[in-house]
Amino acid sequence: DIQMTQSPASLSASLGETVTIECRASEDIYSNLAWYQQKPGNSPQLLIYDANSLADGVPSRFSGSGSGTQYSLKINSLQSEDVASYFCQQYNNYNTFGAGTKLELK
Amino acid sequence: QVQLQQSGAELAKPGSSVKISCKASGYTFTSYYISWIKQTTGQGLEYIGYINTGSGGTNYNEKFKGKATLTVDKSSSTAFMQLSSLTPDDSAVYYCARVILQPNLRYYFDYWGQGVMVTVSS
């Protein structure tokens, strides 16, 4: 199974700040990577697919990048509504998820 | 708009089974597979498997073979997951999710249900 190592596990940031969350795959996943946002008490919502494609309706302050085994999610100009947990998912070889990053406001 | 409406919370005894549902609306049900995902605090998100809503064909994560059984009722646009021989380790929130299947047969999930909490306790 492909292991997804996500970092950091938790993050505290200020409004307006830029935040970066990373995922490292145990082998090349050829950009077959998605990012999801899960607000407290809610189900996950798709943010990014194919490593860097923005899902419908997702604000442009969210962006994804990376290749090979290293991927990142960047949130520009952090808003209060971005407080959530974020998960990566590789779908190159079956499906596995990262352990998540909990983002809080400082 | 696309919606996946799941059934309510379940409290079950060890050794029993539960069957949870996922009713789809807002799109052509048979045009998209449905997947099921388990979420726990300890193990995070775990992929269970998918069902081809048109043919009823299924694919399971090896870990959940024998534990989960996926079925579908096209007439009501509803997918089901039965969990059998329940143990406390099966206590979790279970989500259904609509599958985006790419030409290369890889897939991710664009809409998720609200989740069903299953608690296994004597």
Interface residues (C-beta under 8 A of the other chain):
Chain A: N32 A34 Y36 N42 S43 P44 Q45 L46 Y49 A55 F87 Q89 Y91 N92 Y94 N95 T96 F97 G98 A99 G100
Chain B: G44 L45 E46 Y47 N61 Y95 I100 R106 Y107 Y108 F109 D110 Y111 W112 G113 Q114 G115
